[in-house]
Amino acid sequence: MKKYDNASFNLKDVNKEVTLYGWIAKKRNLGGLIFLDLRDRSGIIQIVVKPDMPFYNENYKNEMVLEVTGKIVERESKNPNLPTGDIEVVASDIVILNTALDLPFEINDEVNALEDTRLKYRYLDLRRSVLQKNLMLRHQVTLIARNFLSSLGFIEIETPILCKSTPEGARDYLVPSRISKGKFYALPQSPQIYKQLLMISGMEKYFQIARCFRDEDLRADRQPEFTQIDIEMSFANEEDIFSIVESLMKKIFKEIKNIELGDFPRLTYDECMDRFGSDKPDTRFKMELCNLNDIFHNTNFTIFKNVIDNKGIIKAIVVKNNANNFSRKDIDRLTEFVKIYKANALAYLKYDKEFTGSIAKVISDEEKEALIKNLALEDNDLVFIIADKEKIVNSALGALRIKLAHDLGLIDDSKYNFLWVTDFPMFEYSEEEKRYIAAHHPFTSPNLEDIDKLLTDKENCYSRAYDLVINGYELLSGSIRIHDQEIQNKVFEAIGLSKEEAKERFGFFLEAFNYGTPPHGGVGIGLERLIMILANTDNIRDVVAFPKTASATDLMADAPNVVDLAQLEILGINTK
C-alpha cells in the first residue's frame, strides 16, 4: 500500500528515506542532473537523478509511472510556489512501473486543449489538480451532508433506479424489459414518489445522495444524469425545512470556505419577478427593475400608450454612471440581445442634466421629471426601457440585467448571497399542450387559502413550493406535499388528468393515500451546482468525473452507440 502523499513533505523531513509513487509531470535536464516532477493526487515533489546512477539513462517521458526510493534533502534553489518547494528527493532507486505514449494534450491546470479533446481523454484530463480538487471537494460536501443529517436522525435509504414512467415534467429515459417485452422501466427524474412513500411508511426522516436522470436540453449547469442531496420529513412545515437546510448550508460553507453565513432572506415568486425579472435572481448587485406604468399612464407616446391600453407593462433598469461607456453600436447589440427573449424593442435614455436617446423627443417634460425623481437619476446614468407583455418584459430585462452586470464587472465574486423564493404559482399554461400543467410537480400542496382556486382560478392559485437560490443559481427546489387524497385528485383534474389516467400513472401511489398519510415535505439540493459554486467554476462538467457534452454524448466511451441486433431481438425491439 502507498505510504506517503508526495506533497506532504517539508524541511522537517530532511534526511528521511522514502519510497514514493506517481507520474512524471515534467522532466528537465540541467547540467547533467535530471530533475523529475513526480505527481500524485496530493501534488508534486522534485526528484533528482544523478549521472552516476544506473537508472540515469532511462528515457523518461511525461506521465510514466514511477516508484522512487531516495533521501529528502534541502533544495539549493527553492520554489516558493510549491508546497514542497524547499526540498527534493535524491533518488537511490527508480523503477518504471509503466510507460506512456505521447500525450494528446499537455496536462496542467492552464490547459489550452479543446474541451472535446479533454472529454475524449477524460482519464488524462482528471490528472489535472484542479479537477482532482473539485472531486475531492465533492466528496467533502457529501460527507458533511451525510454526517449532519445523520446527527439529526435522518436515515439514508436508497430508492429504485428502475421504476415506472410517470411523464409529467421532463422526458424520461426509458429502459426496455427483456422479460416483459414491449414494456419499459424509466430511470428516475427524482426519487419523488418513493420518498413520499417512505413518509407513508413511517420513516419520518429520510435522505439520500440520489442519482437522477432527465432527457432534456442541456446547458452549462445541467447534465442528463445528476445528483441530489434528497431530503424528506414528516410532520414538518416550511419553517422546519428551511431551518434544516440553512443549518446544513452554514455548516458546509464554514467547513469548506471558512465563511460564516448570515440569515437567508425570503421573497415571494411575484416579488422576485417584479424586482429582478427572474425567479432565481442574483442579489449580489442592485440594478432592480422599476415599473414605469404610473409615469406613462397618460402618455402621448403611441407605443407606450398601446402597451398600457393592452394591459402590458413598462419597466426600466438604470445603469449608474455608465452612459458615456455605451455607443450606439453597443446599444444596438443589446437590442438584438433582448429580442432573444421576444422583446420587440429596447428604448434607452442617457441623462446628463438633460435627456438624450431613442425616446427623448417623444416623452413629455412631466414624464422626464418623474423619471428623474422615481429612478433617482444622476449625471451619466443610462436607462433601458422595455414595454410589452409582463412576462416578456420581466424575462428580457431580467436577462439584460445579468448581462450588464457581467459586462461591467458589477458582481463581487467573493459574495455568496442566498435567497429563499416562496409561494410559486401552482400551475403554468403550456402553449404547446394548450393546458395548465403543474409548475413544480403535481404532488405539491397548494397554499391553504388557494385550495378553492384549484379548478376555478388556476392563474392565481399559488403553492407551498419554494426554491433556494444562490448567486443566480437555483440550488434546490422543494415543497410541502399533498397528503389529502381529495386535494390530490383535484390537482390531477386541474392539469387535465382523468381519474383513469391518474390511476394508470400513479395508481400504486394513490392507493397508499388510503392508509394514513402524514403531512410531509422536503427538498432536492443540486449537488453539482453547489460544488460548482464552491469551486468557483461556471461549468458543471468541471465537477463531474465523467460528464456528457451538450448533446448528451460521452466522447470517451463513445456513448450512446448502436447495439447488436441480437440484443434488440432479445428485447423484442425494432429500430427505425
C-alpha positions in Angstrom: 0.0 0.0 0.0 1.2 3.5 -0.9 2.6 5.1 2.3 3.1 8.7 1.5 1.4 11.7 -0.2 4.2 13.3 -2.3 3.2 16.9 -1.3 3.1 16.2 2.4 6.9 16.7 3.0 8.8 19.8 4.1 12.1 20.8 5.7 11.2 18.8 8.8 11.6 15.6 6.8 15.2 16.3 5.6 17.4 13.1 5.6 14.3 10.9 5.7 14.4 7.8 3.4 11.2 7.5 1.5 9.7 5.4 -1.3 7.3 7.5 -3.5 4.9 6.7 -6.3 3.4 8.8 -9.1 3.5 10.1 -12.6 6.2 12.2 -14.2 4.6 15.7 -14.6 7.8 17.3 -16.1 11.4 16.4 -16.9 14.3 18.8 -17.0 18.0 18.0 -17.8 20.2 20.7 -16.3 24.0 20.4 -16.2 24.0 16.6 -16.2 21.4 16.3 -13.4 17.9 15.1 -14.4 15.0 16.6 -12.4 11.7 14.9 -12.5 8.5 16.4 -11.0 6.7 13.4 -9.5 3.0 14.0 -9.2 0.4 12.1 -7.2 -3.1 13.1 -6.0 -1.6 15.3 -3.3 0.7 17.3 -5.5 4.3 17.4 -6.8 7.7 16.7 -5.4 11.0 17.1 -7.2 13.2 14.1 -7.8 17.0 14.4 -8.6 18.6 11.8 -10.7 22.4 11.8 -10.7 24.6 10.7 -13.6 26.3 8.0 -11.6 23.1 6.1 -11.0 22.3 3.0 -13.2 18.8 4.3 -14.0 20.1 7.7 -15.2 20.0 6.8 -18.9 16.4 5.7 -18.9 14.2 7.5 -21.5 12.0 9.3 -19.0 8.8 10.7 -20.5 5.9 12.7 -19.1 3.1 10.5 -17.5 5.4 7.5 -17.0 4.5 5.8 -13.7 7.4 5.5 -11.3 8.4 4.0 -8.0 11.2 6.2 -6.5 13.3 5.5 -3.4 15.6 8.2 -2.1 16.6 10.7 0.6 14.9 14.0 1.2 17.4 16.9 1.1 17.1 20.7 1.2 16.9 22.4 -2.2 19.6 24.9 -3.1 17.2 26.9 -5.3 13.8 26.9 -3.7 10.5 27.2 -5.4 8.1 29.3 -3.2 5.2 28.4 -5.5 5.2 24.7 -4.4 4.3 23.3 -1.0 7.4 21.1 -1.4 9.5 23.8 -2.9 12.1 23.8 -0.1 13.1 20.2 -0.6 13.8 17.5 -3.1 14.4 13.7 -3.2 17.8 12.4 -4.3 16.9 9.1 -6.0 18.8 5.9 -4.9 16.5 3.7 -7.0 13.8 4.2 -9.7 11.5 1.5 -11.0 9.5 2.3 -14.1 6.1 0.8 -13.3 4.6 1.8 -16.7 5.4 3.8 -19.8 3.2 6.3 -21.6 2.6 7.3 -25.2 2.9 10.9 -26.4 0.0 12.8 -24.9 -2.9 14.2 -26.9 -2.6 17.4 -24.8 -0.4 18.8 -22.0 -1.6 18.0 -18.5 -1.6 21.2 -16.5 -4.2 23.5 -14.9 -3.8 26.1 -17.7 -4.6 23.6 -20.4 -5.3 25.0 -23.8 -6.8 21.9 -25.4 -10.3 21.9 -26.8 -12.9 20.7 -24.3 -14.0 17.9 -26.7 -10.4 16.6 -26.8 -10.2 16.7 -23.0 -13.5 14.9 -22.7 -12.4 12.2 -25.1 -9.3 11.5 -22.9 -11.1 12.3 -19.6 -8.9 10.0 -17.6 -5.9 12.2 -18.6 -7.9 15.4 -18.0 -8.7 14.1 -14.5 -5.0 14.1 -13.7 -5.1 17.9 -13.6 -5.0 19.1 -10.0 -7.9 21.5 -10.4 -10.3 18.7 -11.4 -9.0 16.4 -8.7 -9.5 19.1 -6.1 -13.1 19.5 -7.4 -13.8 15.8 -7.0 -12.3 15.8 -3.5 -14.4 18.9 -2.7 -17.5 17.0 -3.8 -16.5 14.1 -1.5 -16.1 16.5 1.4 -19.5 18.1 0.9 -21.4 14.8 0.6 -19.6 13.6 3.8 -20.6 16.8 5.6 -24.2 16.4 4.5 -24.3 12.7 5.5 -22.9 13.3 8.9 -25.0 16.4 9.5 -28.3 14.8 8.5 -27.5 11.6 10.3 -26.9 13.6 13.5 -30.4 14.9 13.2 -32.0 11.5 13.0 -32.3 11.2 9.2 -31.9 7.8 7.7 -30.2 7.2 4.4 -32.3 5.0 2.2 -31.7 4.1 -1.5 -34.7 4.2 -3.8 -35.1 2.2 -7.1 -33.3 3.2 -10.3 -35.6 1.1 -12.4 -39.0 2.5 -11.9 -42.3 3.3 -13.6 -42.5 6.1 -16.2 -44.8 8.8 -14.9 -44.4 11.5 -17.5 -45.3 14.9 -16.0 -42.3 17.1 -16.4 -39.0 16.4 -18.3 -38.8 13.4 -20.7 -37.9 10.1 -19.1 -35.0 7.9 -20.0 -36.6 4.5 -20.8 -35.2 1.0 -20.2 -36.8 -1.9 -22.1 -37.7 -5.1 -20.2 -36.4 -8.4 -21.6 -38.8 -10.4 -19.6 -41.9 -8.3 -20.3 -41.4 -7.5 -24.0 -42.9 -4.2 -25.1 -42.8 -2.8 -21.6 -40.4 -0.3 -20.1 -38.8 0.9 -16.9 -37.9 4.5 -16.6 -34.9 6.0 -14.9 -36.0 8.3 -12.0 -36.1 12.1 -12.7 -36.0 12.3 -8.9 -37.0 9.9 -6.1 -40.1 12.0 -5.6 -42.8 9.3 -5.3 -40.6 6.8 -3.4 -39.6 9.4 -0.8 -43.2 10.3 -0.2 -44.0 6.6 0.1 -41.2 6.4 2.7 -43.1 9.0 4.7 -46.3 7.0 4.4 -44.2 4.0 5.6 -43.5 5.8 8.8 -39.7 6.5 8.3 -40.3 10.2 9.2 -36.8 11.5 8.2 -35.1 10.3 5.0 -32.2 11.4 3.0 -30.3 10.1 0.0 -27.4 11.1 -2.2 -29.6 10.3 -5.2 -28.8 9.8 -8.8 -31.4 11.4 -11.1 -31.9 11.3 -14.9 -33.7 13.7 -17.2 -33.8 13.6 -21.0 -33.8 17.4 -21.6 -31.9 20.0 -23.4 -28.5 20.6 -21.7 -26.6 23.7 -20.8 -23.5 24.8 -18.8 -25.2 24.0 -15.4 -27.1 20.9 -16.5 -26.3 17.2 -17.2 -28.6 14.3 -18.2 -27.6 12.4 -15.1 -27.1 14.4 -11.9 -27.1 14.0 -8.1 -29.4 15.4 -5.5 -29.0 15.6 -1.7 -32.5 14.5 -1.3 -34.3 15.2 2.0 -37.9 14.4 3.1 -39.5 14.6 6.5 -42.9 14.0 8.1 -44.9 16.3 10.4 -42.9 19.3 9.1 -43.8 22.7 7.7 -41.8 25.2 5.7 -40.1 26.6 8.7 -38.8 23.2 9.8 -37.3 22.5 6.4 -35.9 26.0 5.9 -34.1 25.7 9.3 -32.5 22.3 8.5 -31.4 23.4 5.0 -30.0 26.7 6.3 -28.1 24.9 9.1 -26.6 22.5 6.5 -25.5 25.3 4.2 -24.0 27.2 7.1 -22.0 24.1 8.1 -20.8 23.4 4.5 -19.7 27.0 3.9 -18.0 27.2 7.3 -16.1 23.9 6.9 -15.2 24.4 3.2 -14.8 28.2 2.8 -14.5 29.3 6.5 -17.3 31.7 5.8 -20.0 32.5 8.4 -23.3 32.8 6.6 -25.9 35.2 7.9 -29.7 35.0 7.7 -31.3 33.8 4.5 -33.7 36.4 3.3 -37.0 35.4 1.7 -39.0 36.8 -1.2 -42.2 35.5 -2.9 -42.1 34.5 -6.5 -44.2 37.5 -7.5 -41.8 39.9 -5.7 -38.8 38.3 -7.4 -40.3 38.6 -10.9 -41.3 42.2 -10.2 -38.0 43.3 -8.9 -35.5 41.1 -10.8 -37.4 39.6 -13.7 -36.3 36.2 -12.6 -37.3 33.5 -10.1 -33.6 32.9 -9.4 -32.2 36.4 -9.0 -28.6 37.2 -8.4 -28.8 39.7 -5.5 -25.0 40.4 -5.3 -25.7 43.7 -7.2 -28.7 46.1 -7.4 -30.0 47.3 -10.7 -33.6 46.3 -9.9 -36.4 46.6 -12.4 -38.6 49.6 -11.9 -42.3 49.8 -13.0 -43.0 52.9 -15.1 -46.7 52.4 -15.8 -47.7 55.1 -13.3 -45.4 57.6 -15.0 -46.7 56.9 -18.5 -50.4 56.2 -17.7 -51.4 59.3 -19.6 -48.6 59.4 -22.2 -49.0 60.6 -25.7 -46.2 58.3 -26.9 -48.2 55.9 -29.0 -46.1 52.8 -28.4 -46.2 53.1 -24.6 -49.9 54.1 -24.7 -50.8 51.0 -26.7 -48.9 48.7 -24.3 -50.7 50.1 -21.2 -54.1 50.0 -23.0 -53.5 46.3 -23.8 -52.7 45.6 -20.1 -49.0 45.4 -20.8 -46.2 46.8 -18.6 -43.4 49.3 -19.0 -40.2 48.7 -16.9 -36.7 50.1 -16.7 -33.3 49.3 -15.3 -30.8 52.0 -14.5 -27.1 51.6 -15.3 -25.4 54.0 -12.9 -22.6 56.3 -14.1 -22.0 54.5 -17.3 -23.9 56.4 -20.1 -20.7 57.6 -21.7 -19.4 54.0 -22.0 -22.2 52.9 -24.3 -22.1 53.7 -28.0 -25.0 53.4 -30.4 -23.4 50.2 -31.7 -23.3 48.8 -28.1 -27.0 49.6 -27.6 -27.9 48.0 -31.0 -26.2 44.8 -29.8 -28.1 44.9 -26.6 -31.3 45.4 -28.6 -30.6 42.2 -30.5 -29.9 40.5 -27.2 -33.3 41.3 -25.7 -35.0 40.1 -28.9 -33.8 36.6 -27.9 -36.4 37.0 -25.1 -39.1 38.1 -27.5 -38.9 41.8 -26.7 -39.7 43.9 -29.8 -37.5 46.8 -28.9 -35.2 48.3 -26.3 -35.7 52.0 -25.6 -32.9 54.0 -23.9 -32.3 57.4 -22.3 -29.0 58.9 -21.3 -29.1 61.5 -18.6 -26.6 64.3 -18.1 -28.6 67.3 -16.9 -30.9 66.6 -19.8 -32.1 63.5 -21.7 -30.8 62.2 -25.0 -31.6 58.8 -26.5 -34.1 56.9 -28.6 -37.3 58.3 -26.9 -36.0 61.6 -25.5 -38.0 63.6 -28.1 -41.3 61.8 -27.7 -41.9 61.9 -24.0 -43.1 64.9 -22.1 -41.3 67.2 -19.7 -43.5 66.0 -16.9 -42.6 62.4 -17.7 -38.9 63.3 -17.7 -39.2 64.9 -14.3 -41.0 61.9 -13.0 -38.2 59.6 -14.3 -35.5 61.7 -12.7 -37.3 61.6 -9.3 -38.6 58.0 -9.3 -35.4 56.4 -10.7 -33.1 58.8 -8.6 -31.2 59.7 -11.8 -27.8 61.4 -11.7 -25.5 62.6 -14.4 -24.1 59.9 -16.7 -26.9 57.4 -15.8 -28.3 55.2 -18.6 -31.9 54.0 -18.6 -33.0 50.9 -20.5 -36.8 50.5 -21.0 -38.9 47.7 -22.4 -42.7 47.9 -22.9 -44.5 44.7 -23.7 -46.5 41.9 -22.1 -45.5 41.5 -18.5 -43.9 38.0 -19.0 -41.7 39.3 -21.9 -40.7 42.5 -20.1 -39.6 40.6 -16.9 -37.8 37.9 -18.9 -35.9 40.3 -21.2 -35.0 43.0 -18.7 -34.0 40.3 -16.1 -31.6 38.7 -18.7 -30.3 42.2 -19.7 -29.7 43.0 -16.0 -27.4 39.9 -15.6 -25.6 40.5 -18.9 -24.8 44.2 -18.0 -23.6 43.2 -14.5 -21.2 40.7 -16.0 -20.1 43.0 -18.8 -19.5 45.9 -16.4 -17.9 43.9 -13.6 -20.6 44.8 -11.1 -20.6 41.4 -9.4 -18.5 40.7 -6.3 -17.4 37.1 -6.8 -16.4 36.8 -3.1 -20.0 37.1 -2.0 -22.4 34.2 -1.5 -26.0 35.5 -1.5 -28.7 33.0 -0.5 -32.4 33.7 -1.0 -35.5 31.7 -0.4 -38.1 32.1 -3.1 -41.5 31.1 -1.9 -45.2 31.0 -3.0 -44.6 29.8 -6.5 -47.6 29.5 -8.9 -49.4 26.2 -8.6 -49.8 26.0 -12.4 -48.4 27.4 -15.6 -50.0 27.4 -19.0 -48.3 25.3 -21.7 -48.8 26.9 -25.1 -47.5 23.6 -26.6 -50.1 21.4 -24.9 -52.8 24.1 -24.6 -53.5 23.3 -21.0 -52.4 24.1 -17.5 -49.6 21.9 -16.2 -48.1 21.6 -12.7 -45.4 24.4 -12.3 -43.5 22.3 -9.8 -44.9 18.8 -9.8 -48.4 17.5 -9.3 -47.7 16.4 -5.7 -47.1 20.0 -4.5 -49.6 21.3 -2.0 -51.5 24.5 -2.9 -51.5 27.3 -0.4 -54.3 26.5 2.1 -56.1 29.8 1.2 -56.0 28.9 -2.5 -57.4 25.4 -2.4 -60.8 26.7 -3.8 -58.9 28.1 -6.8 -57.6 24.8 -8.0 -60.4 24.3 -10.5 -61.8 27.9 -10.8 -58.8 30.3 -10.9 -55.7 28.4 -11.8 -53.8 31.5 -12.9 -54.0 33.0 -9.4 -53.5 29.7 -7.5 -50.3 29.6 -5.5 -48.4 26.7 -3.9 -46.3 25.7 -1.0 -43.3 25.3 -3.2 -40.0 27.0 -2.5 -36.5 27.3 -4.1 -33.2 28.2 -2.5 -31.2 30.5 -4.8 -27.6 31.4 -4.5 -25.8 33.9 -6.8 -28.4 33.5 -9.6 -28.4 29.7 -9.5 -31.4 27.6 -8.4 -29.7 25.4 -5.7 -32.7 23.4 -4.6 -36.4 23.0 -5.2 -38.8 21.7 -2.7 -42.4 21.8 -1.4 -44.8 20.8 1.2 -46.5 17.8 -0.4 -50.2 17.0 -0.7 -51.2 14.4 1.9 -55.0 14.5 1.3 -56.3 12.3 -1.5 -59.2 14.6 -2.3 -56.9 17.6 -2.9 -54.6 15.3 -4.9 -57.5 14.3 -7.1 -58.4 18.0 -7.6 -54.8 18.8 -8.7 -54.9 15.9 -11.3 -58.2 17.2 -12.6 -56.8 20.8 -12.8 -54.0 19.6 -15.1 -56.4 17.6 -17.3 -55.5 14.2 -15.9 -58.6 12.0 -15.8 -59.2 9.5 -13.0 -58.3 6.7 -15.3 -55.1 8.4 -16.5 -54.2 9.2 -12.8 -54.8 5.6 -11.8 -52.7 4.3 -14.8 -49.8 6.6 -14.0 -49.9 6.8 -10.2 -52.3 4.1 -9.1 -49.9 2.4 -6.6 -49.1 5.8 -5.1 -52.7 7.0 -4.8 -53.6 3.6 -3.2 -51.1 4.4 -0.4 -53.0 7.6 0.4 -55.8 5.4 1.7 -53.8 4.1 4.6 -52.9 7.1 6.7 -50.6 9.7 5.0 -48.8 12.1 7.3 -48.2 15.8 6.4 -44.7 15.9 4.8 -42.3 17.9 2.7 -38.8 18.1 1.5 -36.2 19.3 -0.9 -33.7 18.1 -3.5 -30.4 20.0 -3.4 -28.5 20.1 -6.7 -25.1 18.7 -5.6 -23.3 19.6 -8.8 -24.5 23.2 -8.7 -23.4 23.5 -5.1 -20.0 22.2 -5.9 -19.7 24.5 -9.0 -20.3 27.5 -6.7 -17.9 26.3 -4.0 -15.3 25.5 -6.7 -15.7 28.9 -8.4 -16.5 27.5 -11.8 -19.5 28.1 -14.1 -19.2 24.7 -16.0 -20.9 21.7 -14.4 -18.5 19.4 -16.3 -15.7 20.6 -14.1 -17.3 18.9 -11.0 -18.4 15.6 -12.6 -15.9 12.8 -13.1 -17.2 11.6 -16.4 -19.6 14.2 -17.9 -21.6 14.3 -21.1 -21.4 17.0 -23.7 -24.2 19.4 -24.5 -25.6 16.8 -26.9 -25.7 14.2 -24.1 -22.7 12.3 -25.6 -19.9 10.6 -23.7 -17.0 11.2 -26.0 -14.6 9.0 -24.0 -16.8 5.9 -24.1 -18.5 6.8 -27.4 -22.0 6.6 -25.9 -24.8 6.4 -26.9 -24.0 3.9 -29.6 -25.6 1.2 -31.7 -26.0 -2.3 -30.1 -26.0 -5.7 -31.7 -29.2 -6.7 -33.5 -29.2 -9.9 -31.3 -29.5 -7.7 -28.2 -32.5 -5.9 -29.8 -34.1 -9.2 -30.8 -33.9 -10.5 -27.2 -35.7 -7.3 -26.1 -38.3 -7.6 -28.9 -37.3 -4.2 -30.3 -37.0 -2.9 -33.9 -35.4 0.4 -34.6 -36.1 2.9 -37.4 
